[in-house]
Amino acid sequence: MNRNGITLIGIGLLSLVWAALSGGQRLWAEVTAGSAVPARISYQGLLTDSGGDPLADGSYAMTFAVYDAASGGAKIWEETQSSVTVGGGYFAVLLGSGSCTTGCPLNAVTFSGADRYLETSVDTGSGLVTFPRQQLASVPYALQAEQAQTAPWDGLTGVPAGFADGIDDVGGVYENVVVVAQSGGDFTSVAAALNSITDSSASNRYLVRVMPGTYTETDLVTVKAYVHVQGAGANVTVVTSGRSGGTPGNGAATVDLLENGRLSDLTIHNTGTGTFGIAIYSAETSRAAVVDNVVAEANGVGGTGHYAIYLNDAEVTIQNSTLRASGATGFGTGVNAALGIVNISGGFPQPLIKNSRLMGGNVNADGLSCAGNTGTGFAIQGVSGSPQVFDSYLCGDWRGAFMGTSGNTRLHHSQLWVGSTTGAFMVETTGSATVIMVNSGVFYVGNKYTGTGNFACVNSYQANYTPASNGTTPATACN
């Protein structure tokens, strides 16, 4: 481009995307990692005199402007750089770093229109020489970016559920996910996090994600309907309290599990020393209330009734979990029950236990044995209930299973153990209550059964893995 004996050859522009410019200029990204796009554009050119020789070395004042037309039109942006170094005719500048006079600063708004033209002027000592404008042009992928930018939200397909409401959930923030953490989360208390949820429903479910650590709670941790409380792993995330009470209700519990609530991948601990201490309590719930991959433990020192899980007219699903109870005192009268079941409203609730360990009494540190002499341990202690147990390990140092009044307890492909303490029995039933062993192991030293109810065995085996006798009465069952 020649003007008043001086020629400008534009060499390149550095900006956000490659673009073809007249005179062989180019446009590409200059972005610093981890920062916003800089409000500067690199521009390079060659200045020659009328004879084609490079302009003399030195410093020159230059002005740069962006217009919306090839001639005339509106000036969108302009700046002056008072001392641009020219060597061998070449110069390089950062547009946006000079003295801006119009449309300041240089930014995305500068290029918001479809037509933009760059005008360059240089002062060689006798006033500014202005060169013809050069149109800024796009490349095909820049056009595609424009299409993506202007696409209507309701015209997109495959929109993730978290974006469907038009809210851009970025930065690790998701709808209906509440994070509890020692620091950096939404809450530091599990109880407080759950209390903040007021609108959970079948169509508006929540996840409360509890990060690693021990969370000591004083308030009841209430797992509401359609809320899933998930830890980072049993014995990695621990929720504990010293809550206890005079009756076996949620007032004595660390956690209250409501209908359609779910607990998984964490430890629930109760260290209450009052009369009753309960790790997980649930009332009037169906199998839609779930405990999965949980260690539930009640082991406060003192009191007369400790329960890892206590079900009141409830049919909770318990799977892949370990239930342990210990610490209550009173030989033959105190109760340390892995699972407690009561029914006060009629019917026979049928909780489902799968692939779990239920340990009551003097529980060894490895959790594999309840052999001891506390005279308090029960794997299951129930009244008018019908728990269904599959592929599980049950042990009590006083009773393997006690079921009173009525109901049918069935153990399938499981093992039922009892300690060798004098007065300990593997099974006790009263009234019309029945315990039935099917394809299971019976492990007792001398005392198999006591009580006035029923006990039956089908295809089961003894401690030495010899067949136990089939039978439908206590006298003949599992001998």
N, C-alpha and C positions, 0 to 999 in steps of 0.2 A: 504494500500500500504506500503510494508516494504522495507526499504533500509538501509543497514548498522546498523541494529538493531533498527531503529526508524520507527514507523508506522504513516502514515497520513490518517485520515479519514475525507474526505470533508463533511461538514455539509450543507452548503448552499451558494448560490450566490444570491444577490439582484440586479435585473436589470429591463429591460423594460417589459418583459412578462414572464409568467410561462414557464419553459422549463425543461425537464427531463435531468439530468446529471448523469454520472456513479458514483457509490458510494453514491447514494441517495441525491446528491446535487440538489438545486432548484434555479430557476431564477425568480425574480418578480420585480415590479416597485418600485422605490424610487424617487418620483417626488414631488417637492415643488409646491403648487398651485400658478398659476399666473406667473411661471418662466419656463425657458427652462429645458429640461431633463438634470440632472446633469451628468458630465463626470466622475462619480465614481460608482464603483460596490462594494457592501458589500459581503465579503467572510468570511466564518467561517469554522473552522476545529478542529480536536482533534489529538494531538500528544501523542503517547505512546512509551515506550521502548520495548526491545525485550521480556520482561516478561509480557507485556500487562499493565504495570502500567503507569499512566500519567507521561509525561515528567516533570521534576522538574520545579517548579514555577520560573519565571525569565523573562528577556528580551532577545530576540533572533533576529538576523538579518535574514531576509527572502527575497527571490527573487521570483518574479512572472513573467511569460512570456506566450505569446500567439503565437502558431505556426499554420501553415496551413497543418501539417501532424502529424501522430501519432509518427513518429520518423524521424529524419532528417528534411528535408523541410526548409522553410523560416521562420525566426523569424519575426513576425508581430509587436509585442510590447513587451517591458520589462521594469520593474522597480524594485528598491530595497527599502525595508523598514528596516532601521537599528535597530530599537528597537520595536519589536512586543511583547507585554505583553502576557505571557502564564500563566494561572492559572488553576490548576487541569487538565492540559493538553489541555485546550481549549484556542483558540485564535480567535480574530475577527479583520479584517482589512478592510479598504476601498481601493480597487484597484483603482489606479489613483491619490492617494494622496501622493505617495512616490516619490523617486528620479528616474525619468524616463530617460532611456538611449536609447531606440529604439522605433520608431513609435509614438513619442509623439505628442499630448496628446492622452489619451485613448478616442476614440470617435466612431461614427458609421462606419467610414472607417475601424476600427480595425476588425469589424465583417461583412465586405462587402462580403466576400467569403462564399461558401457553407460549407467548412470544417474548423473548428477552434478547437484547443486543448490548454488546460491550463496546464502549467508546474509550479510546486511549488518546491522551494528549501529552506532548513533551515540550519543555521550554529549553531551547538550545542557546538562549542568551538574548534573543530578539523577540520574545513573546511565545505564547503557547502555539504549537502546531498540532491540530486535531486531525486524527486519521479517521477514515470511514468506519462506521460501526460494523462489528462482526456478530452474526447471529449465533446464539447458543443453541445447539441442537442436541437431541437425545439419541440413544441407541435403543434397539428393540427391547432389552431387558428392563430399561428404565420405563418404557411404556407398560410392560407387564406389572411393574411395581405400582404404577399409577392405577392400573385396573384393580389391583388388590386393595389399594388405599380407598378407592371409591366404591367398592362392592357393598351393596346393602346388607345389613346384618341378617335380615330375614331371608336373604337369598342364598345364604351359606348352608352347606350340608355337613353332617358329621360334627356339629358343634358340641364340645364336651358339656356334660350336664352342668358343671360349675359356671359355665359362661352363658347358659341359655337365657338367663334373666337380664343379660346386657351388662352385667357387672364384670369388669376385668379383674379377676382375682389373681394377682401376681404376688411375687415375693414369698411364696410358701404359705399363703393364706387361702384357705379353702372354706367354702360354705359348710356350715353344720359340723365343723371339726373344731373341737376345743382342746387345747394343749395344756397339760399340767406338767410343770417342770420345776426343778430346784431354782432355776433362774432362766429368764428368757422366754417363758411360756405365757399363756393367757392367765394362768392361776398357779399358785404354789400349794393350794389345798384341793384335794379331790372332792371333798364335800362342797366347797364353795363353787367349784366348776359345775357340778351337777345341779346345785341350787340355782345357777344362772340360767338353766334351760327351762323354759316355760311353755314351749310350743311343740314339743316332740309329738309325733303321730305316725300312723302307718304310711303317710305320704310325705312326712318331714322327719326323717330319721337323723340321729346324731351319732358321732363318734367322739368319745372323750379319750384322747391318747395320753397315757401317763408315762412320762419318761423315766429312765432308771433313777433309783434312789429310794429312800424310806420316807414315807409321808405319814406323820403322826397326826391323827385326827381326834378332835374332841367332839365335834358334831357328828350325828349319824350320816353315813355316806349312803344316800338313797339313789339307787340305780333305777331311773324312771322308765316308763314304757317307751319302747323303740329307741333306747339309748344303749350303745355298746361301749363299755369301759374296757379298754385294752391297754395292757402294760407292755414293757419291753421284754418280758419273760418272767416266769415264776422264779422267785428268789433274786431277781434283778430289780423288778419294781415291787415294792412292799408297801402295803397300806395297813397301818396298825392303829389300834386304840386300846385304852385301858378301861373301856366302858363296861359296866356291869349293872345288874338290877336284881330286884327281889323276885321277879317272875321271868320266865323264859320268853321274852318278847323282843321287839326291835329296840326297846330302851336299853337292853343289855348287849346289843350287837354292834359290831364295827360297821357292817354293811347290811342294808335292807334291799333285797332284790325284788322288784315289782314285776308284774305281768309284762311279757315281751321285752324285759330287760336282759342284758347279756354281760357276763364277766369273762375275760379271757386273758391268759398270758401274764399273770401276776400272782402275788402272794397276799392273802388277806389274813391278818393276824389279830388275835384278841388276847390281851394280858390282864383282863379284869380279875380282881381278887374278891369281888362281892359274891353273893349267893350264886348268881348265874352269870356266865360269860359266854358269848356266842361270836364266832367269826362272821358267818353269813346267815341271815334270817330271811325267810320268805313265807308269805301268807297268801293263801287263796290264789295261787298261780298255777298255770298249766305247764306243759312241757315246752311251751314257747319261751319260758324263762330258762336261760341256759348258763351253766357254769362249765367252762371249757379250758383245759390246761391251767388249772388254778391249784395252788397250795393253800388250803384253808386250815388254820390252826388256832385252837383255843388252849392256852397252857398257863394261865395265870396261877399263881401260888395261893391256894386257899379256896374258899367257896365250896359248894356242894354239887354244882352242875355246870360242866363245861361241854360245849358242843361246837364242833367244827362247822357243821351246817345244821340248822334247826328249821324243819318244815312244818308249818301250821296249815293244815288243809291244802297242801301244796303238792304239785306233781312236777317239780323242777327236773330238767335234764342235766345230769352231772356226768361229764365225760373227760377222760384223759387227765384226771385230777387226783390229788392226794389230800386226804382228810385226816387230821390228827387231833386228838384231844387228850389232855393230861392235866395234872395239877390239883384237881378237886380232891378233897379228902373225905374219909368216912368209909372204912372197910365194910363192904357189903351194902352200904347205903349211899355213898357218894357216887356220882355219875360222871365219867369222862367218855362221851360218846362221839364217835366220828360223825354219825348221822343220827339225828333225832327226828321222829315223826309223830305228830299228834293229829287227831281229827276230832273236832268238837262240833262240826256242823252236819254230821251224817255223811254216809257214803264211805268209800275206801280209796283215798287218794293213792295214785300209783306213780310215784317218782321213778325215773329211769336212770339207772347207774350203769355206765359202760366204761370198760378199760380203766378202772380206777383202783386206788388203794384206800381202804378205810381202816384206821388204826385207833384203838381206844385203850387208855390205861398207861402202863409203863412202857412208853414207846421208845425203842432204841434210836440212837442218833441217825442210824442209816435208814430208819423208817421201814425196815423189813421185818421187825419182830416186836411183838407186844408182850412177850413173856416177862412176867414180873409178879409181884405180890401185893399190889395196891388194893386189889379187890374192888376196883371202881370202873374198869374199862369195858366198853361195848363198841363193837364195830357198828352195829345198828341197834338202837333202842326205839321201839315204836309201839303205838297204841292205835288200833283200828286203821292200820295202813297196809298197803299192798305194794311195797317196792319191788321193782323188777330189775334184777342185777345180772349183767352179762360180762364175762371176761374180766373179772375183778378179783382182788385179793382183800379179804376181810379178816381182822384179828382183834380180839378183845382179851384182856387179862382176867375178866370176870365172866363175861358172856360174849361169845362170838356174835350171836343174834338173839335179842329178846323182842318178842312180839306179843302184845297183850290184847285181851278182849276179843278182837275179831280181825279178819283180813287174811290174805294169802300172800306170803312172801316167797318169791321164786328166785333161785340162784342157778344160772346157766353157765357152764364152762368157767366156773369160778372156784376159789379155794376159801374155805371157812376154817379159821384157826381159833384156838382158845389157849390161854396160859395154863400152867399146871398147878396154880394156887389151890389149896384146899377150899372146896366150896365152889370152884369155877366150873361152868358147864358150857359146852359149845353152843347149845340151843336151849332156850326156854320159851315156852308159849303158855298162855293162859286163855280161858274161855274157849272160843271157837277159832282162835288164831292158829294159823298153820305156816310152817316153814317147809318148803319143798326144795330138795337138792336134785338137780338134773345134770348129768354128765359133769360132775364137779368133784372136788377133793374135800374130804372131811379129815381134819387134823385135831385130834384130842388125845390126851394121855390116858385119862381114866373116866372122865365124866362127859358123856355124850349129851344127855338130855335131862331136863327137869321141868316140871310144870304140869298143867292140867289140859293143855291144848293138844295140838297135833304136830307131827313131824313125819316127813316122807322122803324117801330116796329112790331115784331112778338112775341106773347105770353110772354110779359114782364109785370113788375109790378111796382107800384109806392112806394113812401117812406113808406106809411102805409100798404104796402104789399097787396093792392087791385089791381086788374088787370088794367093794362094800356091799352088803346085802340090800337087795331091793325090798321095799316095804312101805306100807301106807299108815303105819302106826309107830309111835315112839319105840315100842318094844322090839320091832323087827327092822326098823329103818337104819341103814348105814352101820350095821354091826360089822 
